[in-house]
Amino acid sequence: MGTVGLSFGSATSGQGFDVASTVTQIQASEQAIETPWKTQQTELQAQDTVLSTLGSDLATLTTNLQTLTDFSGVFSEKQGSSSNTNLLNLTSASVMASAGSHTIVIDSLAQTSSEVSSAVADPNDTLSGSLTIQGHTFDVDSADNDTTLSTLASAINSAGIGVSANVIKDSNGSRLSLVSGTSGAAGQLTVTGSLSGASAGALTISTSQVGQDASLTVDGVAITSGSNTVSDAIPGVTFQLLGSSPGTQIQVQITNFNADIATAMGKFVTAYNSVVNDINGQEKNDSTGKAEPLFGNPTLALIQSQIAGSLFTGVASGTINNITQLGIGLNNDGTLTLNADTLNSVLNSNFSDVTGFLQNSGSFGQTLAASLNNLGTQAPNGAVFLAQQQNSAQETALKTSISNEDALLASQKTQLTDELNMANQILQSIPSQLNQVDEMYSAITGYNQNHN
């Protein structure tokens, strides 16, 4: 401990001294050792806050750029339209679809085969006979006294032969309806056998609709489809046939989804600007004149250099060799602006070149993505990650030093308090001891020193 000057007052006053404040004065110089440690700890914690924000913004930038550089991202999205939605409805256009126009003529729709029985007045009428449906025979035993149209329909449905059976009820009575589970000619039903009702007599099974394939032409090529949902006529495109009109041409237009691309590009620019603003915000003093936590930090300089340098690198793609051709402009403070009209124009005129400029090997998009992979919080080599690790190690060391010093001071405080309490008791007892000496002196000499 360092030497301190303390005043204990008059030794003969009997008042003693304040032990607690005396201990505090003695330890003040020792506690001052922790001041620079705590100051550094506070500074590191302030840096951590900025690094955390910067890391989060870099992660957002990476995600938004990925939407543009991934082969399955917004550049793969397609949208379509039909010139006659009464006859044809466009269901979807996947990443496999290519932009272009197609001409479709629908000559006939696909039909699903169905059969129906004659009517039974009493739906609970017991049945006899047998039916063979798609090669599967259903024997009806009237002796069971519980075989009705409903129980027969249930048996057909349970057989799993690709046929749906139902009982249709109307003013004429109840009828057994059979519908193929496969549309088109391939699902044509084959029904043989005979049924009779206990009170209705013989029941006839007749065809209500013949299974038929749809017939259409796509870009002059005649094709058939077992379903009115067609998904293999135009690669990546699925459309629904709603009506037939031989000779009527329907135009199906497949286009790139420019609106989503513009939105994604806007999010990228916003995310990029957030990172730049994070960096710019540290290159100054705060309102009190104190430097910002990461002022002059080499990690910021590295990030700024890498992302700014990546803006104008990467090989060209056809006619596109610079981000300015995409409508992206660079401001004096390093932030970006996006001209939506310029972007939409270049997407309409050079869509494939724009895609390549973001997605080809060595392109602008891939170069920036590679840079970002080394700058954020990615372990083990991300620049922000390494800075956070370094700060964490320093903070741990400082915390240990402060904790050890606190423990030492606590031990010293206990020792000092005990020693000074003893000294204080001695000082407080001196007047009493002096009186005892006076009394002994008087008793020996007979001289009374009390002059009162």
C-alpha positions in Angstrom: 0.0 0.0 0.0 1.1 3.6 -0.6 1.9 6.0 2.2 -0.9 8.4 3.1 -0.9 11.4 5.6 -3.7 10.9 8.2 -4.6 13.1 11.2 -5.9 11.2 14.3 -6.5 14.4 16.4 -5.2 14.9 20.0 -3.9 11.8 21.5 -5.3 12.8 25.0 -8.7 13.9 23.8 -10.2 10.4 24.1 -12.3 11.0 20.9 -10.4 8.6 18.7 -11.0 8.7 14.9 -13.3 7.5 12.1 -12.0 4.1 11.2 -14.2 3.6 8.1 -13.1 6.9 6.4 -9.5 6.3 7.4 -9.5 2.9 5.7 -11.1 4.6 2.6 -8.3 7.2 2.5 -5.6 4.6 2.9 -7.0 2.4 0.0 -7.8 5.3 -2.3 -4.4 5.1 -4.1 -4.8 1.3 -4.5 -8.3 1.6 -6.0 -6.9 4.2 -8.5 -5.1 1.3 -10.1 -8.4 0.0 -11.5 -9.4 3.3 -13.1 -7.6 2.8 -16.5 -8.7 -0.8 -16.6 -12.4 0.1 -16.1 -12.0 2.9 -18.7 -10.6 0.5 -21.2 -13.3 -2.0 -20.4 -16.0 0.7 -21.1 -14.3 1.6 -24.4 -14.3 -2.0 -25.5 -17.9 -2.5 -24.6 -18.8 0.6 -26.7 -16.8 -0.9 -29.6 -18.7 -4.2 -29.2 -22.0 -2.3 -29.7 -20.9 -0.8 -32.9 -19.4 -4.1 -34.1 -22.6 -5.9 -33.4 -24.6 -3.4 -35.5 -22.1 -3.5 -38.3 -22.1 -7.3 -38.3 -25.9 -7.4 -38.4 -26.0 -4.9 -41.3 -23.3 -6.9 -43.2 -25.4 -10.1 -42.7 -28.5 -8.2 -44.2 -26.4 -7.0 -47.1 -25.2 -10.6 -47.8 -28.8 -11.9 -47.7 -30.1 -9.2 -50.0 -27.3 -9.7 -52.5 -27.9 -13.5 -52.4 -31.4 -12.9 -53.7 -29.9 -11.3 -56.8 -26.9 -13.8 -57.3 -28.7 -17.1 -56.6 -29.8 -19.0 -59.7 -33.1 -19.7 -58.0 -33.5 -16.1 -56.8 -35.6 -13.3 -58.3 -34.0 -13.5 -61.7 -35.5 -17.0 -62.1 -39.1 -15.8 -61.4 -41.5 -15.6 -64.3 -45.0 -14.3 -64.7 -47.5 -15.0 -67.4 -50.8 -13.9 -68.9 -53.5 -15.4 -71.1 -55.3 -13.4 -73.8 -58.5 -15.3 -73.2 -59.1 -16.2 -69.6 -62.5 -17.7 -70.4 -60.7 -20.5 -72.4 -57.3 -20.7 -70.7 -56.0 -19.7 -67.3 -52.3 -19.6 -66.6 -51.6 -21.4 -63.3 -47.8 -21.0 -62.9 -44.5 -20.2 -64.5 -41.6 -21.8 -62.7 -37.8 -21.2 -62.9 -37.6 -23.5 -65.9 -39.8 -21.2 -68.0 -38.3 -18.9 -70.6 -39.7 -15.5 -71.5 -41.6 -15.5 -74.7 -45.0 -15.7 -76.5 -46.9 -18.8 -77.3 -50.1 -19.5 -79.4 -52.6 -22.1 -78.2 -55.7 -23.4 -79.8 -58.1 -25.6 -77.8 -60.1 -28.0 -80.0 -61.7 -30.0 -77.2 -61.5 -30.5 -73.4 -60.5 -33.6 -71.5 -63.4 -35.6 -70.1 -63.6 -38.0 -67.2 -65.4 -41.3 -67.8 -68.5 -41.9 -65.7 -71.3 -44.5 -65.4 -74.7 -44.3 -63.7 -77.4 -46.8 -62.8 -81.1 -46.5 -63.2 -83.1 -45.1 -60.3 -84.3 -47.0 -57.2 -87.3 -45.5 -55.6 -86.4 -46.8 -52.1 -82.7 -46.1 -51.3 -82.8 -49.0 -48.7 -83.9 -51.5 -51.3 -81.8 -54.7 -51.1 -79.8 -55.6 -54.1 -78.8 -58.8 -55.8 -76.5 -59.7 -58.7 -72.9 -58.6 -59.4 -70.9 -55.9 -61.1 -67.4 -56.1 -62.6 -65.7 -52.7 -62.6 -62.2 -52.3 -64.1 -61.8 -56.1 -63.8 -62.9 -56.2 -60.1 -66.1 -58.1 -59.3 -68.5 -57.1 -56.6 -71.0 -59.9 -55.7 -74.2 -58.7 -54.1 -76.0 -61.2 -51.8 -79.6 -60.3 -51.1 -79.6 -62.8 -48.2 -77.5 -60.4 -46.2 -80.5 -58.1 -46.2 -78.2 -55.1 -45.9 -76.7 -54.7 -49.4 -78.0 -51.4 -50.7 -76.8 -48.8 -53.1 -75.0 -47.0 -50.2 -73.2 -50.2 -49.0 -72.2 -51.1 -52.5 -70.8 -47.7 -53.1 -68.8 -48.0 -49.9 -67.4 -51.4 -51.0 -66.3 -50.0 -54.3 -64.6 -47.0 -52.7 -62.8 -49.3 -50.3 -61.5 -51.6 -53.0 -59.0 -49.0 -54.2 -59.5 -49.6 -57.9 -59.3 -46.0 -59.0 -63.1 -45.5 -59.1 -65.2 -43.1 -57.0 -68.7 -44.4 -56.2 -71.5 -42.2 -54.8 -75.3 -42.4 -54.5 -77.1 -39.6 -56.3 -80.6 -38.7 -55.0 -83.2 -36.7 -56.9 -86.9 -36.6 -57.5 -86.7 -39.9 -59.5 -85.0 -41.8 -56.7 -81.5 -43.0 -55.9 -78.8 -44.0 -58.5 -75.3 -45.4 -58.2 -72.8 -43.1 -59.8 -69.3 -44.3 -60.8 -66.6 -41.8 -61.8 -63.1 -42.7 -62.9 -60.2 -41.5 -60.8 -58.2 -40.9 -64.0 -59.3 -38.3 -66.5 -59.0 -38.7 -70.2 -59.2 -41.7 -72.4 -56.8 -43.6 -70.1 -59.5 -43.6 -67.4 -62.3 -45.0 -69.5 -64.5 -47.2 -67.2 -65.4 -50.8 -68.1 -68.5 -52.0 -66.3 -70.2 -55.3 -66.8 -72.7 -57.5 -65.0 -76.2 -56.8 -63.7 -78.0 -55.7 -60.6 -81.6 -55.9 -59.5 -83.5 -54.5 -56.6 -86.0 -56.4 -54.4 -88.7 -54.0 -55.4 -87.2 -52.1 -58.4 -86.4 -55.0 -60.5 -83.4 -55.0 -63.0 -81.1 -51.9 -62.8 -79.4 -50.7 -66.0 -75.8 -49.3 -65.9 -75.2 -46.8 -68.7 -72.4 -44.4 -69.8 -73.0 -40.8 -68.7 -69.7 -39.5 -70.0 -67.0 -41.0 -72.1 -63.3 -40.6 -71.1 -61.7 -38.3 -73.6 -58.3 -36.6 -73.9 -58.1 -32.8 -74.5 -57.0 -31.9 -78.0 -55.0 -28.7 -78.6 -52.2 -27.1 -80.6 -49.3 -25.3 -79.0 -47.2 -23.1 -81.3 -48.6 -25.1 -84.2 -47.9 -28.5 -82.7 -50.9 -30.8 -82.1 -50.9 -32.5 -78.7 -53.3 -34.3 -76.5 -53.7 -34.3 -72.7 -55.5 -36.6 -70.4 -56.2 -33.7 -68.1 -57.4 -30.1 -68.5 -54.4 -29.1 -66.4 -51.5 -29.1 -68.8 -47.9 -28.9 -67.5 -45.7 -30.3 -70.2 -46.6 -28.4 -73.3 -44.5 -25.4 -72.5 -41.4 -26.0 -70.3 -41.9 -24.6 -66.8 -45.5 -23.4 -67.5 -48.7 -24.9 -66.2 -52.1 -23.8 -67.6 -55.7 -24.8 -67.1 -58.0 -25.5 -70.1 -61.4 -23.9 -69.3 -63.2 -24.2 -72.6 -62.8 -25.3 -76.2 -63.1 -23.1 -79.3 -61.5 -24.6 -82.5 -59.8 -22.0 -84.6 -59.6 -19.5 -81.7 -56.0 -18.5 -81.0 -55.0 -17.8 -77.4 -51.8 -15.9 -76.7 -49.8 -16.9 -73.6 -47.2 -14.4 -72.7 -44.3 -15.4 -70.3 -42.3 -12.5 -69.0 -39.5 -11.9 -66.5 -40.6 -10.6 -63.1 -39.0 -7.1 -63.3 -41.0 -5.7 -60.4 -39.6 -8.3 -57.9 -36.1 -7.7 -59.3 -36.4 -3.9 -58.8 -37.6 -4.5 -55.2 -34.7 -6.8 -54.5 -32.2 -4.4 -56.0 -33.7 -1.6 -53.9 -33.2 -3.7 -50.8 -29.7 -4.4 -51.8 -28.9 -0.7 -52.2 -30.6 0.1 -48.8 -28.6 -2.6 -47.1 -25.3 -1.5 -48.7 -26.0 2.1 -47.5 -26.6 0.9 -44.0 -23.1 -0.6 -43.9 -21.5 2.5 -45.3 -23.4 4.7 -42.8 -22.1 2.5 -40.0 -18.6 3.1 -41.1 -19.1 6.9 -41.8 -20.6 7.3 -38.4 -17.4 6.2 -36.7 -15.1 8.6 -38.7 -15.8 11.6 -36.5 -16.2 12.9 -33.0 -19.4 12.7 -31.0 -21.3 15.7 -29.6 -18.9 16.0 -26.7 -15.9 16.1 -28.9 -14.8 12.6 -28.1 -13.8 10.2 -30.9 -16.4 7.6 -31.8 -15.6 4.0 -30.4 -14.1 2.7 -33.7 -12.5 5.9 -34.9 -9.4 4.9 -37.0 -10.1 1.2 -36.4 -8.3 -1.0 -39.0 -11.4 -3.4 -39.2 -13.5 -0.5 -40.5 -10.8 0.5 -43.0 -10.7 -3.1 -44.3 -14.5 -3.4 -44.7 -14.7 0.0 -46.4 -11.9 -0.9 -48.8 -13.3 -4.3 -49.7 -16.9 -3.4 -50.4 -16.1 -0.2 -52.2 -13.5 -1.9 -54.3 -15.9 -4.7 -55.3 -18.4 -2.2 -56.8 -16.3 -1.8 -59.9 -14.7 -5.2 -60.3 -15.9 -8.3 -61.9 -15.9 -9.4 -65.6 -18.4 -8.0 -68.0 -21.5 -9.9 -69.2 -22.3 -9.0 -72.8 -23.1 -5.4 -72.9 -23.1 -4.9 -69.2 -19.8 -4.1 -67.5 -20.6 -1.5 -64.9 -23.1 -1.1 -62.1 -24.1 2.3 -63.4 -25.7 0.5 -66.4 -28.1 -1.1 -63.9 -29.2 2.4 -62.6 -26.9 2.3 -59.6 -25.0 5.5 -58.8 -22.3 6.2 -56.3 -22.6 9.3 -54.0 -19.8 11.3 -52.6 -20.2 9.8 -49.1 -19.9 6.3 -50.5 -23.6 5.4 -50.5 -25.6 4.3 -53.5 -28.7 5.4 -55.3 -31.0 3.4 -57.6 -32.7 4.8 -60.7 -35.7 2.4 -61.2 -36.4 3.6 -64.7 -32.9 2.8 -65.9 -33.0 -0.6 -64.2 -36.3 -1.5 -65.8 -35.1 -0.4 -69.2 -32.0 -2.5 -69.1 -34.0 -5.5 -67.8 -36.3 -5.2 -70.8 -33.5 -4.8 -73.3 -30.6 -7.0 -71.9 -32.1 -9.3 -69.3 -29.7 -12.1 -69.8 -26.7 -9.8 -69.7 -27.9 -8.3 -66.4 -28.4 -11.8 -65.0 -24.8 -12.8 -66.0 -23.4 -9.6 -64.5 -24.7 -10.7 -61.2 -24.5 -14.5 -61.4 -21.6 -15.5 -63.8 -18.4 -16.8 -62.3 -16.1 -13.8 -61.6 -19.0 -11.3 -62.1 -19.7 -8.2 -60.1 -22.3 -10.0 -58.0 -20.1 -13.0 -57.3 -17.0 -10.9 -56.5 -18.9 -8.8 -54.0 -20.5 -11.9 -52.4 -17.0 -13.4 -52.0 -15.8 -10.2 -50.3 -18.7 -10.1 -47.9 -18.0 -13.7 -46.9 -14.7 -12.5 -45.4 -16.0 -9.3 -43.7 -18.9 -10.2 -41.3 -19.4 -12.3 -38.2 -18.6 -15.6 -40.0 -16.3 -17.8 -38.0 -13.4 -18.3 -38.2 -12.1 -15.6 -40.5 -14.8 -12.8 -40.7 -13.3 -9.4 -40.0 -16.0 -8.4 -37.6 -15.8 -11.9 -35.9 -12.1 -11.5 -35.4 -12.4 -8.0 -34.0 -15.1 -9.2 -31.6 -12.9 -12.1 -30.5 -10.0 -9.8 -29.9 -12.2 -7.5 -27.8 -13.6 -10.4 -25.9 -10.1 -11.7 -25.0 -9.1 -8.2 -23.7 -12.3 -7.8 -21.8 -11.8 -11.1 -20.1 -8.3 -10.2 -19.1 -9.4 -6.8 -17.7 -12.3 -8.4 -15.8 -9.9 -10.9 -14.2 -7.5 -8.1 -13.2 -10.3 -6.0 -11.7 -11.7 -9.0 -9.9 -8.3 -9.9 -8.5 -7.6 -6.3 -7.4 -11.1 -6.2 -5.8 -10.3 -9.3 -3.8 -7.0 -7.9 -2.7 -8.6 -4.7 -1.6 -11.3 -6.5 0.3 -8.7 -8.5 2.2 -6.7 -5.4 2.9 -9.8 -3.6 4.1 -10.6 -6.3 6.6 -7.0 -6.2 7.9 -6.8 -2.4 8.1 -10.2 -2.2 9.8 -9.2 -4.7 12.5 -5.8 -2.9 13.1 -7.3 0.6 13.1 -10.1 -0.5 15.4 -7.5 -1.7 17.9 -5.5 1.6 17.6 -8.7 3.6 18.0 -9.6 1.7 21.2 -6.1 2.5 22.5 -6.5 6.2 21.7 -9.9 6.4 23.3 -8.5 4.7 26.5 -5.6 7.2 27.0 -7.5 9.8 29.2 -8.6 7.0 31.5 -5.1 5.7 31.8 -3.8 9.2 32.6 -6.3 9.6 35.3 -5.2 6.3 36.8 -1.6 7.6 36.8 -2.6 10.8 38.5 -4.4 8.9 41.2 -1.4 6.6 41.8 0.9 9.7 42.0 -1.4 11.4 44.5 -1.6 8.3 46.6 2.2 8.0 46.7 3.1 11.7 47.2 0.0 13.0 49.0 0.0 15.7 46.4 -3.4 16.4 44.9 -3.1 17.5 41.3 -6.7 18.4 41.1 -6.8 22.2 41.2 -10.5 22.6 40.9 
